[in-house]
Amino acid sequence: MSTTEVYSKNIIEFVTVAAEYCNFIENVSSSEKKDFFDKSIKLLSVIYLKACFLPKLENIFEEGNEKFVTEEDWLNIQNNVKQKLGKHDEFVDAYAPFMAQEMDAVNISISEIFADIYQDLVDFVTLYRIGHEESMNDAIWECQQNFEQYWGPRLLAALSAMHPILYGNTDWSETKVDEENKDNEPNTVDWIFTQRKKEWGLD
């Protein structure tokens, strides 16, 4: 494993857009619904493109990578995105490559897809930012594996469902989150990516 590979242009670009997505999703409640759809579609499209250009690496360590996103973090993200999407939090069929022959699919909500992608990207960006080259290598390797087999197909399913909503005749006037739901939104100060940004000196 060479130092230049983990710092290559394609990897740095993927890290950058992954971090932007994590920050955006942690602050979903501050977006208007139409703006959320618009930026989400753009971010997810770029994430998919940049993930396709990640170099093929081999893992160094046999044991799995350290995880940073808790179940509570995942649930908070999913809940906030669900509130933002409202009635547009549709269930979609996501086909993974390894299921192609069986033509089986996972029926999953868009908000769950956002949370799944968030979880993987926060774990990836956190490990990468720590700066240990072996861990950076394995973070890239694992994220690429998960993209190809897990959240990549889900990302495409979310884009397919969201595209006609953004570019169709959607009535955005009824998309405000009601005050009762707003009161239940978690404080994002303690979320992992927000904490890590402070440690990295990015705030």
N, C-alpha and C positions, 0 to 999 in steps of 0.2 A: 504493500500500500504506500503510495507516494503522497508526500505533503501537498504537492501541486494539485493532485486530483481532488482532494476534499475541499480545496479552495478554488476550484475551477469556476469559470464564468457561469456555466449552466447551473451549478449547485448554488452559487451565491444568489443568482436570480430567483431560484426556487425558494431559498431561505427567506428572501426579502418579501415575496408575495405571500408565503405561508404566514409570516409574522404579521403582515398587514391584515390577512384574513382573521387571525386569532384576535387581534386588537379590535377589529370591526365587530366580530361576533360578541365579544365581551361587552360591547357598548351598543348592542342592538336596540335597546330601549330608547336611545336618543335619536333614532332615525324615524322619519316619516315612512309609512308603509311603501309608497311608490319608490322612494329613494332606496329603501332597503332592497326591493326587487331589482332595481337598476344596478346598484353596486354589487349585489350578490351575484347576479348573472355575469357581470364583467370579471369579478374576482375568481369565481369558480371556473370560468373559461380560461383565464390565464393560468390558474393553478394546474388545470388539466394539461395545458400546453407545456408548461415548464416541467411538469412531472414526466412527460414523455421524453424529455431531453436529458433526464438524469442519467449519468453514466452507469454502466453495469459494474457493480462492485461485489466482492465476496465478503461475507462476514468474517470477523476475526475471532470473536469470543463465542463459545458454545452456549453459554447462558444467555437468557433474554435480556434485552435492554431495560434499564430502570424506567419506571412509569411515574408520572407526576400528576396526571389528572385523576381525581377521585370520582367515585360514583356520584357523590353530591354535586361536584362541578359539572359532570355530564348532565345530570337532571336539571340543574339550574339553567344551563345553556339551552337544553331542549325545551324547557318551559318558557323561557323568554322568547325564543324563536317562534314557538307555537302561538304565544300571545300576539306577536307581531303579525304572523301570517293570518290569524283568525280563521275564517271559513276557508281560506285558501291553503290550509295545511292538509293537503291531499295525501292519500295513500297511493304509492306508486309501486310498480313491479320493477325490481332491479335484478338483472341477469348477470351473474358472475361468469367469467370465462370458463372456469372449471365445471360449471353447470350446463354448458352449452348443449351437450348431447342429450341430457335429460330434459332440457327445455323447462327446467324448474326455476322459480323466481322467489325472491324474498319480497313480501308485501310490507312496505315500510313507509312511515310518514316523512314528509319533507323535513320537518323539524328534527326528527331522529337522524336523518342524513347529515344535516348541519352539525349536530352534536358529535356524530361519529368522525366527521372530517376534522372538527375542532380538536377532539381528543388526540387523534393521531398526529396532527400538525403541532400541537403544543408539546407533546412528548418529543417529537423530532427536533423542533427549534430549540427547546431547552437543552437537550443533549448536545446539539451542535454548538450552541453558544458557550457551553462550559469549556470547550476548547481543547479537550483531550483528543488527539487525532484518531486513535483507535476507536474511541466512543463515537466520534463524528462519523467515521467510516461506517460503523454498524448502525448508527441512526439513519444514515442515508440508505443503506441496504434494506433495513426493515421498512422504512417508509415507502420505498419503491415496491417491495413485495406487497405491502398492504394496498398500495395504489392499484397495482395490477390485478389483485385477486379479491379486493374487498371494497374499498371506498371509491375507486375509480368508476366502476359501473354504477354505483349509487349516485355519484356526482352527476353523471350523464342523465340518469333518470330524473333527478331534481331539476336540471336544466330544461329537460324536455317538458316537464310539467309547468315550470315557471315562465317559460318563453311566451306562450299564448296569453298568459295573464298580464304580463308587462306590455306586450305589443297588441293586445286585443282591446275590446271595448269595456275594460274594467271600470266600475264605478268606485273611485278612490275616496268618495266623500264619506263612506261608512266604515272607514278603516282605522279610526282612532281607537286606541286601547282604552277601555273604560277605567274609571278611577278605581274601581274595586280591584281590578287586576293589577293596576299600577302599584297599589299598596303592597301587593304580594311579591313584587320583584325583588330579588336578592341584591344586597350591596356587593358590587363587583370589586371593591377595594382589596379583598382578600383572595381574589381568584388568582390562580397560579401564573397566568401570563402577565397580569398586571404586577404581581410581586416580582417576577423575573425581570421585567422591563426596568424596574427601579434598581434592581441589583446590577443590571447591565449598564445603568446610567443613561437609559433611553427616554426618561421622562423629563 
